[in-house]
Amino acid sequence: MKDYSFEQYRELFEKHLLDFLPDIDHKSITLYESMKYSVSAGGKRIRPVLLLAACDFCGGDIEEALPYACAIEYIHTYSLIHDDLPCMDNDDLRRGIPTNHKVYGEAVATLAGDGLQAAAFEAMNRDMLLYLDDAEALKRRVCASYEIIKGSGCRGIVAGQIADMEAADKNCSREMLDYIHITKTAALIVAAVRAGAQLGGADSDTLEDLTVYAENLGLAFQICDDILDIVGSEEELGKKTGADAENKKATYPALFGLEESKARLEELTDMAIDALKDYYDNAELFVHLAKVLETRGN
């Protein structure tokens, strides 16, 4: 077990960030440049770090998990490119720089998102082809790929995005709001943790405990983000603040107020940490990350 810090996992990931983007013919070089622009723009890298850490936690080789860590960041970045488009949230700033469509135009930005999604699937499948003669290793990779695809698709971020759009400027129940958060945000965080655990050969009990942790962390992450949209600054967040209220989005602060949102953030953080209490110091990174997110929102 490497037992890296968050920054050490992140540094390893960043070194290989572009390794799994496919070679693109020079005739289509604008596509590559647009994809690279957004995927290299920084960000917290929480999903790939969680994937690597979960793999390590379960006894896997994090070097072998890199294609999947990059794949999940490609998918996350594609979702942000599309989320920022004028037909969606119409944002001008992301990660402290102009959004993709502001630099390359809406059509190229749309295709860059499509390209990053396809690049993610290509990276994972190319890796699986190396293990056709090793049934157990191949099984772990197929399971990891499935987790990522499920979290990024019609039961994950795509479902969450459409529910989020349709709930704008409408009366929204707590049940519906939790559904939006679970699919739009938590699903890909759960996918990252479960994919890493699958790659590491997790047993069923450990996989379940990590899943409970990730589900609560994912919900907490979105509530924290919604709080920061009100109390944070553009410099801190790297994007415009106040956008949720402007777009009349369904959020915890909008429905329940800041104080109840902060209380729910604290509750979810405690539940995430409690899920891994039996692993003691081995779960230190996961516990630390949950506490850091809670602090940002309070």
N, C-alpha and C positions, 0 to 999 in steps of 0.2 A: 504494500500500500504506500503510495507517495505521500499522502497526508499533506498536500499542498494547501497554501492559503488561497483565498479567492483570487488575489492578484497573480499568484503563480500559475493557477489554472488559466486565467485570462491571458497572461503573457504567452503561454504555450499555444493557446488557441489563436491569438493574433498572428503568431509567426506562420501559421498555416492557413490563414483566412482565405487567401485567394488560390490556394493549391488545387482546389476541387472545382473551380470554375472551368467549364469546357473551353477548349480551343475554338475560337470563332474566326471564320474566314475574314480577311481584311476588308472584303467588300461589305461586311456587316459590322465593321469596327465600332460604329456608333452604339450598337447594342451593348457591346462589351464595356465601353466607356461609361455608359449610363448605369449598367449593373454595378460596375466597380465603384462608381461615384457614391452610390447609396450604401453599399455593403461596407465600404471603407470609411464611412463617416463617423465612426465611433459608436457610442452607446454603452450601456452598462454591461452588455454581453451576459446577462443573467442566465439565459436559456442554455447556451453552449457550456458555460461553467457548471451549471447544475448537472448537465449530462455527463461531463467528464468526472465531476465529483461523485456522482452516483455510481458510475462505472468503477471508480477507484474504491469507493466505500464497499462495494460488493465483491471486490477481489479481481477486477478485470484490468486489462492493460489499456491505459488511457491513450497511448499512441495509436492503438488500433481503433479507438473510438472517435478519432479526429474527423473522419469523413462524415460521421453522423452529427457531430457537434457543428461542423460547418454547414451541413444540410439544414439543420434547424435554424441557424442564423440566416441562411439564404431565404428560408420560408418566412421567417419573421420580418426580414427586410422587405421582401416582396409585398407582404401585407401592409406595411407602413407606406410604401410607395403608392399602392392603390388607395389606402385609407386617406391619403393627403390630396387625392385628385379633386378637382372642382365638383365632380358629380357625387363625391362622398362628403368629406369634411372640409375640403377647400382650404388647406393649410399652406402657408407660404414658407414656414420654417420647420426644420426637423433636425434634431441633434446639433443645433447651433448654426446650421448652414441652410441655404435655400433648398426647398424640397425639389425632388427630381424633376417634376413637370415644370417648375420655374426655370430650370436650366436647360432641359432638353425638349420641352413641349409635352403636351398631354399624350400624344400618340406614342412617342418614344418611351415615355415613362410607363405607360400601360404595357408595352412590349418588354421593357426591362423587368417589370414585375413578373410577367409570364416567363421570361428567360430564367430568372432566379428560382422560380418554383420548379421548372424543368431541370435546372442544374442540380437542385437538391436531390431529386429522384435519381438523376444520372449518377451522382456521387455515391449514393447508397447502393445502387444496383451494381455499379462497377466494382465496388468493394466486395459485394456478395459473390461475384463471379470468381473471385480469388479463392473461394472456400468450397467449391463444388465437391471436393473430395474429402471434406471434413464435415460430416453431418451435424455434429453438435455445434461447431463454430458457426456453420451456416444457419442453423435454427435460431441461434441467439441474434444474428444479424437480421434475419427475416422478421423476428419479433420486434426488434428495435425499429426497423423501418415501418412496420405496421403501426406502431405507437405514434410515430411522427406523422405519417400520412393521415391517420385518424384524427389527430389533434389539429391538423391544418385544413381539414376538409369540411364536409357538409354536416358533421357532428361536432365541429370545432370552430375555428376562427371564422369560416365563411358563414356558418349559421349564426354565430354571435354578431357578426357585422350587419347582417340583414335585420336581425331582431333589434339591434341598437338603432338602426336607421328608422325602422317602423315605429319604435317607441318614442321617438322625439316629439315633444310638444303634445304628449298624451298622458292621461292618468295611467300610472304604471304601478303594479302591485310589487310587493317585496319579492314574491315568488318569481315574477317576470324579470325583475332587476337582477336577482341572483342568477337566473338562467343566462341573461346577457353576459354577466361577468364571468360565469363558469365557462361559457363557450368562447367568448371573444378574447379573454385573457388567460384564465386559468388552464384551459385545455392544452395550450402549447407548453405551459410550464409543467403540467402533469406529464405531457408527452416527453419532455426533456428528461425528467427524473426517471420515468418508467423505461425509456429507451436506454438510458445509461445503466440502469439496474439490470435490464435484460442482457446488455452486452457484458456486464460483469458476472452473469450467471447467478443472479439473486434467487434465493429460495422464496417460496410463496409468502411466508410470513413477513420477510423483509420487504418484499415487493409491495405488500399491502400497507405496511407501516409508512414506507416512502410515499406511497400514493396518497394516503391521508394527509401527510405533511404537505405534499405539493398542492393538493386541492385547497387546503386552508391558506397556504402561502399565496396561491394564485388569486384567490378572492381578496386577501389582504392587500396584495400588490395593486389591484385595480382601485380599491377604495382609497388607498394611499395616493394613487395618481389623481383621483377625483378631488381629493382634499387639496393636493398641491396645485391643481388647476385654479383654485381659489386663493390660497394663501402663499403660493410660491411665486418666484420671479422668472421672467423670460430668460435671464442670464443663467439662472440655476438649472432650469429645465431644458434649455436649448430649443424651446418652442413657445408659441404664443400662449399666454395664460388667459383665462376667462372664456375660452372657446366653448366649453360645455354649456355655460349659461347662454352664450350668444346663439348657439345652435339648438338650444332648448333640449339638451340631452337628458335622458333619465340617468341620474347618478344618486349615490347615497346622500351626499350633501343636499342635493336638490329636493329629495323626497323626505329626508329625516333630519337635516340640519348638520352642522359641523360637529357639535358635541356628541350626538348619537353616532355619527360616522366614526369619530375617533374612538369611541367606546367599542364599536364593532371591530375596528381595526385591532385594538388591543385584545379582544376576545379571540379573534381568528389567529393572531400571533401566538397566543398561549396554547391554542388547540394544535397549531402546527408543531410547536416545540414539544408539547406533551406526547405527540405521536412517536417521537424518537427518544423518549426519556430512558428507555431500557438500553440504549446504545452508548450512553455516557459520553466520554470524551471523543469517541469515534465519530460522533455526529456534530462536533463542534462547529464546523463550517456551516452546516445547515441551520443550526441554532443562531449563530452569529448573523447570518444573512437575514433571517426573520426579524431579529431585533433591530438591525440597521434599517430595514424597511419601515418598521413601526416608528422608529425615531424620526425618520424623514416626515412622516405624516402627523407627528405630534410636536 
